[in-house]
Amino acid sequence: MDHYNIKEMKNLFKTIFAAVAILAFTGTAKASHNAGGDIQYEYISSTGGTHKYKLVMRLYRDVTGITLPTSATVYACSANYSTVSATLSEITPGTSGQGVVAPTLFDCVSSTNAGVTINVVTYEGEITLPGNAPDWTFAFSTCCRNPGVDNILNPSSQGFYIEAKLNNQIGQNTSPEFVSEPVRAFCVGRTFNWKQSTVEPDGDSLFYRISHVKAGAGGSCTPTNITYATGWTYDQPITTSPAQSLYMNSTTGLITFKPASVEIDVMAVTVDEYRYDSTLYVWRKIGEVNRDMQIAIASACTPQAQAGVQLDYQAPGIYQDPDNGLPTVDYNCLDSTVTLKFKVKLDCSSISPDGTDFRLTKPDGQPLAIESFTANCDANNEATQMTIKLYKPLSKNGKYFLYSKVGNDGNTLLNKCGFPMNEFDTIQLNVTGCFNAIYEMENVTIEDDQNPVIEWSADTSSYPDYLFQEWQIFRKDPGATNYVKVGTVFDQYKYNFKDGQIGFIKVDQDSYDYRVDMKLNDDLQGASNDIHSILLERDNGIVPIVDPDTVPVNLQWNQYNGWAVDSYTVFLQEKIGGTWMGEWIHDHVASPQNPVLAPDTTYQMFLELAPGEYRVCVRTTNPLDTQYTAYSNCLPIIITTPPFPDTVVVPNFITPNGDGVNDGFIIQNVDDYEDLSQLSIYNRWGDRVWQSDYLYDNSNPWRGTNMNGVKLADGVYFYTLELLNASDNYEYVVNGTVTIMDAR
């Protein structure tokens, strides 16, 4: 007979035998159909040499068998003492001896597919031990097991036995207490994580293991191991796929397996308890509790279980968004946790510890980091609710989207029946009541003719300051269409920024637009208003050397938009000893003939100055907030006295672009000075950047480079030409400016 026929006949015989057994045990001889149980003890007190313990026992019965008695006898045995016993009384609510249905039995499988219904009956009582011994055993045994069990031989003739052990030679002890349910029905083809949870009140170390299912005689503490049927062993009591793959974590008590066959099985779990002996410096076993369990494997789980992890859309507070149909929950601004509720309990073992089972996106589509999950896992390592903790709170009005994804553990969440949550299942978080951060640009000023400095203000009461991350500075260059980020300020109370990318040359060439944005809680709050810098120019764009005669200088600048300007001030300064000293003020106000909101942005200056170095600038002050003053760039003005006799002619610009025109600094008649004709070039800070030999050579002129031959930036530079003819006792120094313009 082949294997297939044997299996068919085995199932047929099992069905017939179960029916016959039920008929045979009707009337006065019904089978008890014990389906599992466990026993724990709790230390109460000691009197003299005796020790009192409370015993708690739970028995599980197939409802097709007879009801259990209202009391049960537990024996305590030791090689050092005579056997003692205690009668435990039933404390289960409801009808005596019938118990209540095991609460987790039908979470995955219907009662029809499970094939059994299991009730639990609980007993309590006290027992007094006559002394200390290393081998106390609390034992309970009875008849009989469910005849429909597959994995042991002759199940209907096998007894039922559970025990707990105590070593109280190194101190009295309370055993671990099983708090998870031992009765479950599973279905084939799914991977299950089944937790055997215990509570250990003394802080002792626990070790979980699969042990033999036992039988014993009444009044005896010496059980026998029940023989398993072919294909099963005590540590592989379930037919699995792949074969022999059932595993129990000895530290956590988590049993993992994938059933492969419809069957009813029994198995046992033992929890060993160890305590450190500080006298002998060793770990000693001080206790042990045993749990006997009956397991039903059905052909299929319920449709609800097969649907996987599903959010409970019937939970209070969840509604359907009328626009997109998504399940939606309302949240308040600055909430930092999100709560999910599930239809079928969640398998806590499937939660990725790094919080990667979900992804949360903000209204702008950017992700919001999830810090961790806190599942309210019960004693069975299952949860109907999960709390998601965010790194940052919800801080923008709008719709956030929380969706499932495969975590770093390789799976989405699983329900307790081994079915996954669909990836990208989405719940919508509707956030309202968020703040509107108030801040604005106040000023853009050119600081000391060097760099633009941006100033702004903020109303700190308009946003939660603890969420502040940074100010971001944006600039739009002339001709550009977009703003680019040019800087960051991390001090939320620092309201200014110097743009080091724009130096003294560029501030003379263009006006630049600026704005700021605040980053709170990883979100930019929105760009501020725009303000541009003031660009001061002469009518021809540059200011050359000015003769000492009275000469008009025509100035012009762009209208400032930082505030409603009522006046500009044009002022002139002289450089003395390397420092700008003094200030000649030229007030410039709106012309009565030009009744516009902004005043004129032109000015004609008449200069009658002694030889020296000067600069002219423009400024305007906010009439409503005088702490803000906007300065323009400054234009240099050099008043020089030509050499006498006037024999040399010095150019005021060069264009070193290689086109053969004005590439070099050619000084006419410099060869007339035979003893000294040395040229020195300085930048606007007074640093010497180039110097010739003692005799300047027009055949190898200065071409707008530094001493290393590196081309200097375009702009205005200063020169000093020292001249000497010893024969006619002529010595003179010529000062002036030269502009480098690389006009390609």
Secondary structure, DSSP 8 states (H G I E B T S, - for coil): --HHHHHHHHHHHHHHHHHHHHHHTSTT-----EEEEEEEEEEEEEETTEEEEEEEEEEEEETTS----SEEEEEEEETTEEEEEEEEEE--SSSTTT-EE-TTTTSSS-HHHH---EEEEEEEEEEEESS--TTEEEEEEES-B-TT-SSBSSGGG--EEEEEEE--TTS-----EE-S---EEEETTS-EEEE--EE-TT--EEEEEEE--EE--TT-S--EE--B-TT-BTTB-S-BSSTT--EE-TTT-EEEE-B-S-EEEEEEEEEEEEEEETTTTEEEEEEEEEEEEEEEEES---HHHHT-S-B-TTSTTEEE-TTT--EEEEEETT--EEEEEEEEEEEGGGS-TTS-SEEEE-TTS-EE-EEEEEE---TTSEEEEEEEEESS---SSEEEEEEE---TTSS--BBTTS-B--TT-EEEEEEE-----EEEEEEEEEETTTEEEEEEEEEGGGS-GGGEEEEEEEEE-TT-SS-EEEEEE--TT--EEE-TTS-HHHHTT---EEEEEEEETTEE------EE---EEETTSS---B-SS-EEEEEEE----SS---EEEEEEEEEETTEEEEEEEEEEE--TTS--SS---EEEEEE---SEEEEEEEEEE-SS-TT-EEE---EEEEE----SS---B--SEE--SSSSSS-S---BTGGG-SSEEEEEEE-TTS-EEEE--SB--TTS---SB-TTS-B--SEEEEEEEEEEETTTTEEEEEEEEEEE----
